[in-house]
Amino acid sequence: MKILVTGTEGYIGARLAPWLRAHGHEVHGLDTGFYRDGCLYLDPVGLPFGPQTTYKDLRTVTAKDFEGFDTVIHLAELSNDPLGQNRPEITFKINHEGSVRIAKTAREAGVRRLVYASSCSVYGVGTGDFLDETSPVNPQTAYAHCKVMVERDLLPMADDRFSVVFLRNATAYGPSPRMRFDIVLNDLSALAWIRKKIAMVSDGSPWRPIVHIEDICEAMRCAAEAPADAINGQVFNVGASSENYRIREIAQIVSQAFPGCDVTAGPPSQDNRSYRVSFDKIAARLPGYKARWTAQQGAEELRRLFERIEFSQDTYEYRAFTRLKQLKYLQRTGQIDDDLFWSAR
């Protein structure tokens, strides 16, 4: 299969492209290039030896960019709640309108399938029960609202010529050359390694489902390869039902993987986002898919990586590994403008 992955230079995309190539697919990339100057480690099957990539803002794509591809896997958006809240109006332009543009132009170019990377953040504030794909959504941030709107607007495009599948990923963790330390298990693991202490700013009571980056890559591969009638118009939560944790439980798991690490808690948080998610559907109905990683295994994997690459505080604090920090740097230095387009100068 000839697959175009948008966001190949992002956290998940940097792992997804070599994952797909290892399974025999021809992979090309499309990326705006905001994070090119950050590489946590060199990967002989991935970065910096990644797929042929077109550097282009997704707001400017045309049908020509998608000609000849069988499938598009769409990752490229502003990637988390803090970044989305920084300029909500631009988030909607990129994450909502830009993603709808991707789908429309891909369909116009004859692409047969689109796999959209949605998020469990659409559930926002849960009731305490496990939420499945039929549960009402309750988005709390611009990022989550955009995910809901993209799902809404792409679903009517699904027909016998153009399959659309939505993967609501749990919060990701695990190593990537384009590392992120603004997601919970990765950040706590870095703190455990560098400071030998996790000092939570809240009581850690909210629930979060988490999923290893390889399990996300595998879900995307399976969604790209599955028979159309198994996935077209379907929503799948991506993760494992056993991998729902309170934030404080994630901190304890991380501390066990990093000997000598202490954990302290803070006061209750003002952030009301808390949800537990069921992943029974993907386990039963996405052909070939099985989530394999646990939080404990993921924390231990990160500890081994940090030891191998001589991970330091300077690396942890490097701007490219925190999405909002990197974009503010690019704006401050005049490399991108207020609307997050590359500057002409």
Number of C-alpha atoms within 10 A of each C-alpha: 15 15 24 28 26 26 25 33 31 27 24 25 28 26 25 27 28 24 20 20 17 11 10 11 15 16 24 20 22 26 23 23 17 19 21 14 12 20 18 21 17 14 16 10 16 20 22 15 12 20 22 12 19 15 15 16 17 22 17 10 16 16 17 11 17 22 16 14 20 18 26 27 24 22 23 26 24 19 16 19 16 16 19 24 16 13 14 17 12 18 24 21 14 23 27 22 18 21 27 20 20 24 25 16 19 27 23 16 18 17 25 20 27 27 24 25 20 25 22 28 28 21 25 20 19 20 11 11 10 14 19 19 19 7 11 12 19 16 19 17 18 24 26 23 21 25 25 20 16 20 22 12 14 20 17 10 16 18 13 10 12 20 24 27 27 26 23 23 23 26 21 24 27 25 23 23 22 24 25 25 21 16 16 17 26 21 18 24 30 25 21 26 25 17 12 17 20 23 16 16 12 17 15 20 16 20 21 22 26 28 26 26 25 21 21 25 19 20 26 25 20 17 28 24 16 15 13 19 10 13 23 22 19 16 21 26 25 36 34 25 18 13 22 22 21 18 21 19 15 23 28 18 21 30 25 15 22 22 11 12 20 16 16 15 15 11 11 13 13 7 10 12 18 19 24 26 28 21 24 16 15 22 18 11 12 19 16 15 18 17 20 13 18 15 23 15 16 22 28 19 15 22 19 13 15 18 11 10 11 9 17 13 12 9 15 19 12 14 20 24 23 20 22 20 15 18 21 17 14 17 17 12 10 14 16 19 15 13 14 19 14 18 13 8 6
